[in-house]
Amino acid sequence: MLIQNKTAARYPANPVPAARDKTARYLMIALSVATLGAFANAAAEFGSLPPDRLIVGTWQILGFAVFAGLFALLAIWPRRMPGLWELILLHKVGVTLMNIGFIETVSGPMPSDNPTAVVMIDGTLVAITLLAYVLAQGWRPWFTKSAQ
């Protein structure tokens, strides 16, 4: 309760300027649409996967669908779900850092197996998500009782 009372004074009912909020929402819509494109690409590659890659390929396709949905949820309700922004950032930073270590040592049969491409794509997702997080004040759900 004490945190919520102090925070209520710090964050009035609509502290995010409309232009910042709109920009953050459009960024997250763009990420959702781009991730649907990655889903379509993974689905197109799926038929070419060797049998030993089908489980990972299935996980990847479904992961793209889930992340497209998560990005869309943040576009619709950027300050309603505590921890969602942070979980997405944790995942994308982790994927980026892991793939930096894989550059020049790992490759696979599919274009999406290129760690340099993954670093560039997920690194861009980190930058855009972080920008939208700051613009939308995505940390606010941690401190407010009611969400917008």
Backbone bond lengths (Angstrom), bond angles and torsions (degrees), N, CA, C in turn:
res aa  C-N    CA-C-N  psi(-1)  N-CA   C-N-CA  omega(-1)  CA-C   N-CA-C  phi
1 M - - - 1.445 - - 1.528 111.59 -
2 L 1.303 116.40 -41.80 1.453 119.83 -177.57 1.534 110.43 -60.51
3 I 1.317 117.19 -43.53 1.467 120.33 179.25 1.525 109.54 -62.53
4 Q 1.328 117.27 -43.89 1.461 119.98 -178.18 1.528 111.31 -63.48
5 N 1.329 118.29 -40.51 1.457 120.62 -179.94 1.521 111.43 -65.58
6 K 1.322 117.16 -44.68 1.464 120.12 178.13 1.526 110.49 -64.15
7 T 1.307 116.20 -39.37 1.453 120.48 -177.79 1.513 111.60 -70.37
8 A 1.320 117.13 -37.69 1.467 119.88 179.65 1.519 110.44 -57.68
9 A 1.319 117.08 -36.77 1.461 120.38 177.89 1.534 110.75 -71.05
10 R 1.335 116.15 -33.64 1.448 120.57 -177.66 1.527 112.28 -78.44
11 Y 1.324 117.40 -32.62 1.455 122.45 -178.70 1.518 109.90 -116.64
12 P 1.324 117.84 96.11 1.464 119.24 176.53 1.528 110.22 -62.33
13 A 1.325 117.04 174.86 1.463 122.46 -173.12 1.528 113.24 -52.37
14 N 1.312 119.35 -41.89 1.463 122.37 -178.83 1.526 111.28 -131.13
15 P 1.342 117.91 69.81 1.453 119.46 -174.78 1.523 115.00 -77.79
16 V 1.332 117.98 -15.12 1.456 119.77 -176.30 1.526 109.02 -88.46
17 P 1.333 117.55 118.35 1.463 119.22 177.62 1.527 110.85 -56.12
18 A 1.303 115.87 142.40 1.471 121.59 -174.53 1.527 112.54 -55.58
19 A 1.322 117.91 -41.23 1.469 120.37 -178.46 1.525 111.10 -65.07
20 R 1.320 116.58 -40.24 1.477 120.08 178.35 1.518 110.51 -66.35
21 D 1.319 115.93 -43.94 1.455 120.93 -179.61 1.535 110.24 -62.15
22 K 1.312 116.35 -45.75 1.464 121.60 -179.61 1.531 110.83 -62.91
23 T 1.322 116.36 -43.09 1.469 120.30 178.52 1.520 110.85 -61.53
24 A 1.330 117.42 -45.14 1.465 121.33 179.01 1.525 110.67 -60.67
25 R 1.316 115.86 -43.23 1.468 119.83 -179.34 1.534 110.89 -64.30
26 Y 1.328 117.41 -43.34 1.462 120.23 179.01 1.531 111.37 -65.19
27 L 1.315 116.90 -37.38 1.469 119.66 176.51 1.524 110.74 -60.86
28 M 1.324 116.57 -43.26 1.460 119.83 -179.22 1.529 111.59 -70.47
29 I 1.330 117.60 -33.87 1.473 120.10 173.99 1.527 109.31 -63.33
30 A 1.332 116.53 -43.27 1.469 120.24 179.22 1.528 110.57 -61.29
31 L 1.330 117.49 -41.45 1.465 119.82 178.23 1.526 110.95 -65.56
32 S 1.318 116.79 -38.12 1.463 120.04 178.32 1.526 110.77 -62.78
33 V 1.311 116.72 -46.24 1.471 121.01 179.87 1.531 110.35 -65.08
34 A 1.333 117.22 -43.19 1.470 120.46 178.51 1.531 111.06 -62.05
35 T 1.318 116.24 -37.65 1.458 119.93 179.81 1.530 110.68 -70.36
36 L 1.325 117.42 -32.54 1.466 119.34 172.26 1.530 110.28 -63.39
37 G 1.338 116.84 -34.58 1.463 120.58 174.55 1.520 111.55 -63.92
38 A 1.338 116.42 -40.92 1.469 120.34 176.16 1.526 110.59 -64.38
39 F 1.325 116.26 -37.61 1.463 121.00 175.77 1.529 110.32 -59.93
40 A 1.325 116.54 -47.23 1.468 121.00 179.85 1.525 110.89 -62.16
41 N 1.331 117.00 -41.04 1.463 121.22 178.47 1.529 110.61 -63.52
42 A 1.332 117.14 -45.33 1.466 120.79 179.54 1.529 110.75 -64.18
43 A 1.330 116.50 -37.97 1.465 119.66 177.96 1.528 110.51 -65.22
44 A 1.337 116.68 -38.36 1.465 120.35 178.45 1.528 111.20 -67.01
45 E 1.333 117.52 -36.42 1.467 122.03 178.78 1.523 112.41 -74.16
46 F 1.325 116.79 -22.04 1.463 121.02 -170.68 1.532 112.56 -56.32
47 G 1.311 116.80 -41.04 1.464 120.20 -179.58 1.513 113.89 -65.01
48 S 1.330 117.29 -19.83 1.472 121.58 -179.58 1.524 112.75 -94.75
49 L 1.308 117.16 -2.42 1.465 119.66 -177.43 1.524 111.24 -71.33
50 P 1.325 116.25 139.94 1.465 118.29 172.50 1.535 109.45 -68.83
51 P 1.313 117.48 155.95 1.468 120.41 -176.55 1.536 114.50 -53.52
52 D 1.315 116.71 -34.40 1.470 118.41 -178.51 1.528 112.99 -73.81
53 R 1.325 118.44 -4.14 1.465 122.53 178.78 1.527 113.17 -109.55
54 L 1.329 118.69 0.82 1.460 121.39 -174.82 1.523 112.76 -65.43
55 I 1.320 118.06 -38.32 1.467 119.91 179.68 1.522 110.20 -66.24
56 V 1.318 117.33 -46.73 1.462 121.02 179.24 1.527 110.29 -65.91
57 G 1.323 116.84 -38.54 1.462 120.65 177.96 1.517 112.14 -63.20
58 T 1.330 116.18 -39.95 1.462 120.18 176.93 1.522 110.21 -64.07
59 W 1.317 116.52 -44.65 1.464 121.81 178.48 1.532 110.00 -59.12
60 Q 1.324 116.65 -42.98 1.458 121.28 -179.11 1.530 111.65 -64.56
61 I 1.325 116.92 -46.77 1.465 120.45 179.95 1.525 110.39 -59.59
62 L 1.318 116.62 -48.78 1.460 120.29 -179.64 1.525 111.64 -65.72
63 G 1.335 116.93 -34.50 1.464 120.47 176.13 1.521 111.90 -61.61
64 F 1.325 116.47 -40.90 1.464 119.41 177.31 1.526 110.69 -62.09
65 A 1.331 116.66 -42.42 1.466 119.76 179.22 1.533 110.76 -62.99
66 V 1.327 116.02 -42.78 1.471 120.02 179.46 1.527 110.56 -63.52
67 F 1.319 117.68 -45.94 1.468 119.86 -179.00 1.524 111.82 -67.24
68 A 1.322 118.31 -34.73 1.466 119.48 174.61 1.526 109.26 -60.32
69 G 1.319 116.56 -41.72 1.463 120.51 177.53 1.510 113.02 -66.55
70 L 1.332 117.30 -41.14 1.470 120.68 178.72 1.524 110.97 -63.20
71 F 1.323 116.65 -43.67 1.466 119.82 177.72 1.525 110.50 -61.96
72 A 1.341 116.92 -40.40 1.463 120.54 178.75 1.532 110.82 -64.69
73 L 1.326 117.51 -41.45 1.468 120.19 177.78 1.524 111.14 -59.92
74 L 1.335 116.48 -41.03 1.469 119.01 178.58 1.526 111.87 -69.50
75 A 1.315 117.25 -29.21 1.465 119.87 175.50 1.523 110.33 -68.43
76 I 1.324 116.66 -37.92 1.467 120.67 -178.15 1.528 111.34 -78.67
77 W 1.331 116.38 -46.44 1.478 122.33 -176.42 1.522 110.19 -128.15
78 P 1.321 118.25 76.33 1.471 119.73 -174.67 1.530 115.05 -69.08
79 R 1.304 117.07 -15.86 1.468 118.83 -177.84 1.528 112.15 -129.09
80 R 1.315 116.98 32.12 1.452 119.44 -176.52 1.527 113.42 -107.57
81 M 1.327 118.78 -25.23 1.463 121.37 -171.07 1.521 111.84 -119.22
82 P 1.332 117.56 101.25 1.467 119.34 179.10 1.524 111.42 -59.36
83 G 1.311 115.87 132.82 1.454 121.22 174.28 1.511 115.68 92.08
84 L 1.319 119.13 -16.27 1.463 120.16 -176.24 1.530 111.53 -66.60
85 W 1.310 116.64 -46.71 1.476 119.80 176.70 1.524 110.21 -56.58
86 E 1.323 114.98 -47.49 1.462 120.03 -174.46 1.529 111.65 -66.42
87 L 1.337 117.37 -38.23 1.468 119.88 177.49 1.526 111.46 -64.61
88 I 1.321 115.99 -41.98 1.465 119.59 178.24 1.527 110.11 -63.08
89 L 1.320 116.49 -45.49 1.463 119.62 178.75 1.525 111.43 -63.02
90 L 1.330 117.59 -40.97 1.465 121.27 177.43 1.527 110.46 -57.87
91 H 1.313 116.18 -46.90 1.465 120.12 -179.40 1.525 111.44 -63.48
92 K 1.320 116.81 -49.04 1.465 120.10 -175.57 1.531 112.38 -68.39
93 V 1.322 117.19 -37.44 1.470 119.61 175.30 1.527 109.51 -65.96
94 G 1.328 116.73 -42.45 1.464 120.38 179.22 1.517 112.52 -61.27
95 V 1.331 117.18 -45.61 1.466 121.06 178.60 1.529 110.08 -61.75
96 T 1.322 116.26 -42.65 1.462 120.35 -179.67 1.526 110.84 -62.44
97 L 1.329 116.98 -48.89 1.468 120.50 -178.46 1.529 112.14 -64.94
98 M 1.318 116.81 -41.17 1.470 119.49 178.47 1.524 110.61 -61.52
99 N 1.323 116.58 -42.92 1.459 119.39 -177.66 1.514 112.97 -72.85
100 I 1.316 118.32 -24.82 1.469 119.65 172.64 1.522 108.91 -59.61
101 G 1.330 115.78 -41.11 1.466 119.85 178.06 1.526 113.71 -68.81
102 F 1.326 117.52 -20.27 1.463 121.33 -178.62 1.522 113.58 -89.45
103 I 1.336 117.50 -12.21 1.463 120.22 -178.03 1.525 109.08 -58.33
104 E 1.301 116.22 133.10 1.468 126.06 179.37 1.520 113.84 69.71
105 T 1.338 118.93 3.94 1.465 119.55 177.58 1.526 112.38 -123.58
106 V 1.330 118.01 -18.49 1.460 121.69 -175.84 1.521 109.08 -128.26
107 S 1.306 115.44 139.21 1.468 120.85 172.11 1.520 107.07 -151.46
108 G 1.308 115.89 171.08 1.454 119.81 -180.00 1.506 110.49 -152.46
109 P 1.324 115.63 -179.63 1.467 119.49 -175.39 1.524 114.71 -74.38
110 M 1.313 118.35 -15.48 1.460 121.25 -175.25 1.534 110.23 -109.05
111 P 1.341 117.10 150.82 1.471 119.58 177.38 1.534 112.38 -57.79
112 S 1.326 117.38 -31.63 1.466 119.76 -179.66 1.525 112.68 -72.11
113 D 1.336 117.52 -5.73 1.468 121.34 177.71 1.529 112.44 -84.70
114 N 1.297 118.54 -0.03 1.456 122.84 -177.72 1.532 109.37 -78.09
115 P 1.350 118.77 111.06 1.465 119.85 -177.24 1.530 113.64 -63.03
116 T 1.318 118.28 -29.63 1.465 119.65 177.77 1.525 109.96 -64.49
117 A 1.318 116.43 -42.93 1.467 119.74 178.10 1.525 110.58 -64.14
118 V 1.328 117.04 -41.10 1.471 120.44 179.10 1.523 110.43 -62.42
119 V 1.330 117.12 -42.27 1.470 120.90 178.63 1.523 110.20 -61.72
120 M 1.306 116.86 -44.36 1.468 119.47 -179.43 1.526 111.01 -65.59
121 I 1.322 117.25 -44.46 1.467 120.69 -176.97 1.526 110.60 -70.15
122 D 1.330 116.97 -52.74 1.465 118.66 -177.78 1.528 111.89 -70.05
123 G 1.324 117.73 -30.97 1.466 119.85 173.85 1.521 111.45 -62.76
124 T 1.327 115.90 -39.62 1.463 120.31 175.82 1.526 110.58 -65.53
125 L 1.334 116.85 -41.19 1.467 120.32 176.71 1.530 111.01 -60.43
126 V 1.323 117.13 -40.34 1.471 120.65 177.45 1.524 109.85 -60.48
127 A 1.320 116.78 -49.21 1.472 120.77 -177.49 1.527 111.38 -61.27
128 I 1.333 117.26 -45.62 1.469 120.54 -178.25 1.529 110.55 -68.69
129 T 1.328 117.02 -42.77 1.464 120.43 179.55 1.527 110.38 -63.98
130 L 1.315 117.36 -42.01 1.468 120.83 178.67 1.523 111.01 -64.00
131 L 1.321 117.10 -41.04 1.463 120.55 177.04 1.533 110.37 -61.60
132 A 1.327 116.73 -46.68 1.468 120.18 179.41 1.526 110.95 -64.11
133 Y 1.326 117.31 -37.55 1.467 122.88 177.90 1.528 110.63 -58.85
134 V 1.315 116.17 -44.87 1.465 120.66 179.69 1.534 110.25 -69.91
135 L 1.321 116.91 -45.45 1.465 120.13 -179.63 1.529 111.87 -60.46
136 A 1.336 116.62 -41.55 1.470 121.27 -176.48 1.531 112.44 -88.37
137 Q 1.317 116.97 -2.54 1.473 121.55 -174.19 1.527 109.64 53.09
138 G 1.325 114.97 55.73 1.451 122.11 -175.26 1.517 115.31 -63.93
139 W 1.309 118.21 -10.38 1.466 122.01 178.38 1.524 111.95 -80.92
140 R 1.319 117.24 -14.36 1.472 120.69 -174.24 1.517 115.87 -57.94
141 P 1.342 121.21 -33.39 1.467 118.42 -179.09 1.532 113.88 -59.89
142 W 1.327 116.41 -23.55 1.460 119.82 178.25 1.531 111.49 -66.90
143 F 1.323 116.98 -23.30 1.455 120.13 -170.15 1.519 114.84 -117.14
144 T 1.310 117.75 -4.21 1.459 119.43 -177.23 1.518 111.03 -115.70
145 K 1.298 115.96 144.76 1.465 120.96 179.96 1.523 110.48 -75.12
146 S 1.300 117.45 -45.63 1.457 120.62 178.65 1.518 108.07 -106.35
147 A 1.309 116.38 147.79 1.457 121.08 -178.54 1.510 110.13 -111.25
148 Q 1.341 113.67 160.50 1.476 119.62 177.83 1.492 109.31 -92.02
